[in-house]
Amino acid sequence: MVRLAVLVLALLAAACAPAPVRPAAVVLPEATSVPGFSIVDDTFAFPNQIRALHPGESGLYANYCFVLARGIRQFYQFARFDPLAPRADPERYERLVRAVVSRAPWEPPLPPAERTVIPGYRNLKEFSAAQEVAVKAGLGGPFWTWLHWTNWRVAFEGLPRGHQATVLEEIRDELAAGRLVQLLVTNWPKRELNHTVIAYAYHGLELSIWDPNDPSAVGAVTFDAEHERFWATRVYDTYSGEIRVFRMYYSWFL
């Protein structure tokens, strides 16, 4: 019980404590995007489906938003595509996808020579459209993403003043350094949004996001500096309104 209490306290501290202040000499650009990442080419062709929008329909690929968002980062960091190589059978593609997503998303990107090679396709969009069954099988199931120990943060409403401004600062730092950022977004206790998206660019206080529920569209989350809160500007199937944002999968702990 003592160890459990220590773990809970550590999680609370990590989620709510402000990050170190950035040195004054560091000035971020007004706008930036992660180099080499294209929302058109480097994302999955199929969506995470929402059960509420498909009542009574069986066989849905639903509740996979965390798997898909994490997978985007893993393919960006650990895979490369060789369109000139001969195409393989679905079983091999499934194994290759498993090799890509077996790496933790917080690990640094691999150099090209060490990346898992996906033969026969130009990019992730083309690959996942043509080999949807194999890609979904290789990505694995969502069970452990539901039980991830940081998901409890959706219920934490009373954030300390300045917390969300610090999160924005961390996101912009990561994007300026060329790293995709996975975000947990929520407006709990409303049962509308307990979700994850990928931030890949910013312009001022607006973050450009990829949403696994709407993979072909550009979404947006905006920071309201006056009230120090995030706003769901363009988040799929979500009314424009106040949300809370947390970074996800940026270390073995959080």
N, C-alpha and C positions, 0 to 999 in steps of 0.2 A: 504494500500500500504506500509505503514511503517513496519507493521508486516511482510509482505511478503519479503521486502528487508532485514530485520534482519534475517529471516530464511535462505535466499539465502546466505548471508554473513557467517552465522554460518556453513552452509554446506560446503562452500568453505574452511573455516578455518579448519574444522574437516577433510576434505579429503586431504588437502595439507600440514598441519602442521606436523612437525616431532614429533614422540613419545618421551616421556621422555627417557633419556639415561639409559640403564641398568646398575645397580651397577657393579663395576669391579669384585666383588667377585663372581658374577653369571657366571658360565662357563657351556655352553650347551654341551651335548655329540656330538660327530662327526656325529652320526646317531641315529635316533630313529623312532619309529612308535607308533601310538595310541594303547594302550593296549586293547586287547579284540576285536579289529576291524579286520574283515577279508574281503578283497575285493571280495573273492569268495562267502562268505556266507551272508554278511551283506549289500548287495546291491540289487537293483531291477533287476529282470530277464528280463524286457522289456526295450527297449530304448526310448528316445525322438527321434522322426524321423525328418529329415530335408526335408522340402518341395522341395527344389531345386534338391534333389536327387531322388524325386518321382514325377516328373511332371505329372499333370493330374490325379493323384491317389487320390481318396476320402477316407474319414474316417481315415486319418492319426492321430496318436498321436504325434502331432508336436507342437512346441513352449512351451513345458513343462519342459525345462531344469532347470529353477529356482525352479519349484515345486519339481522335483525329487531330485535335490541336497539338497535342504532344508529338504526334507523328509528323506533322509539318516541320517542326523544329528538328526532329531526328533525321528526316530526309535532307533537309537543308544543310545539316552539319556533317552527316556521315555517309551520304550516298552520292553517286554521280551516274549520269546516264551516257550510254554509248549507242547512238542510233545506228551506227554502221555494223555493230556486232550482230551475229545471227540471233534471231529470237529463240527463246527457250520455251519449255512446256510449263503449264501452270504450277506444277509441283515445285519446280526449281524457283519460279518467281515467288512462291509462298515462302520458301526457305530464305531467299534473299531479303524479303521484307522483314522476316523474323530477325535476321542478322542486323538489319538497320535499327530496328526498334528495341533490340536487346541492350543498346547503349543508353546510358542515362542522359537525359537532355541537357543537364547542366555541365556535361563534359565539354571541353573545347573542341571546335571543329577539327576534323582530321584533314591532313594534306591530301591532295587528289590521289596520290599513289596508294594511299592506305584506305581509301573509301570503298564501300561495297558498290560494285559495278552492276547496274541494271542494263542488260543488253537489249538492243532492238527498239528502243524508244528514246525520244528527244527530251522528255521531261516528265514530271510527276503527273501532270494533268493528262497527258496522252497515255501514260502507262496505266493509271488508275481507271481510265475510261475503258481501255481495251482489256485489262486484266482485273476487273472489279472483284470477281469472286476470290481470286488468289490474293489480291491485296487485302481484302477484308479478313480473310483467314490468317494472313501473316501478321496483321496488326493485333490480333488477339481480342479477347473479350474485355468488357468494361468493369468487371466485378471489383477489382482492386482499386480502380479509380474512384468508385463510390465510397470505399472505406478509407481513403487516404486521410491521414491524421490532420491535415490542414483544412479539410472541408468544413470543419466546425465553424470557421470564420464567417460563414454566411449568416450565422445567428448573432454575431457581435455587432450590435447597433451603436453602442455608446463609444465611438472611437475618440481618442484624445484629440484635442484641437491641434491641427497641424499634421495629423497622421496622413490624410489623403494628399496633402501638398507634398509630403515627403515621398509618398508612393509615386506621384507624378515625376518628381525629380529623379527617382531611381529608374523609372521607365525611360525617361528621356536620356539619361546617362547610358543605359544599355543600348538603346537604339543608335545613339551617336557613336557608340563603340562598335556598331555593326552586328548586333545580336538581336534576334527575334525575342519577343517577350510574351510569355503566356500569362493571361490574366484570368483570375476568378472574379466574375462580376455578379452582383446580387442586389435585389431590392427587397429581400426578406424583411418583414414577415409577409409581404405579398407573395403569393405562390406563382409569380409570373416569371421571375428571372433568377435562376441559380445555375450558372452557366460558365463557360470558358471561351475565350477568344484569343486571337494572336494579334498583338500590336506589331506593325512592321514599319511604321513611319509616323512622323508628327509634323505639324505645321502650327507653330505657336502653341496654343493650349489644346489643340485638337489632335487626337490619336487616330490614325487610320488602322482599321482592324480587319482581319479575316475571321468570318464567323462560320463554323462548321455546319450550322443549320441553314446557311445560305451561301454556299461556296463560290458562286459566280459573281457576287456583288461586293462592292467596297462598303464597309461599315465605318462608323465613327463613334468615338466616345470623346466628350469634351470636358475640360476642367473649368469650373466656375470659380475664378480666383477670389471674387468678392466673398462668397460663402464657403470657400474651401471644400468643394464637393465635386464629384464627377456627375456627368449627365449622359444618359443614354440618348445620344443624338440620332444615330441610325444603327440600332441593334435589332436583329430580325425578330418579328413577332413580339416586340416590346414597345409599350408606349414611351414616348419621349418623357424622361423624368429622372429624378435623382437616383443614383445607384452608388454602391460602395465597390471599390476596386482593390484587389490584392494581387501581388505577383505570385506565380506558381512555378514549381519545379525548377528553382534556381539554385538549389543545393540539395544534398542528400537529406536535409532536415526539413526544408520548406520549399 
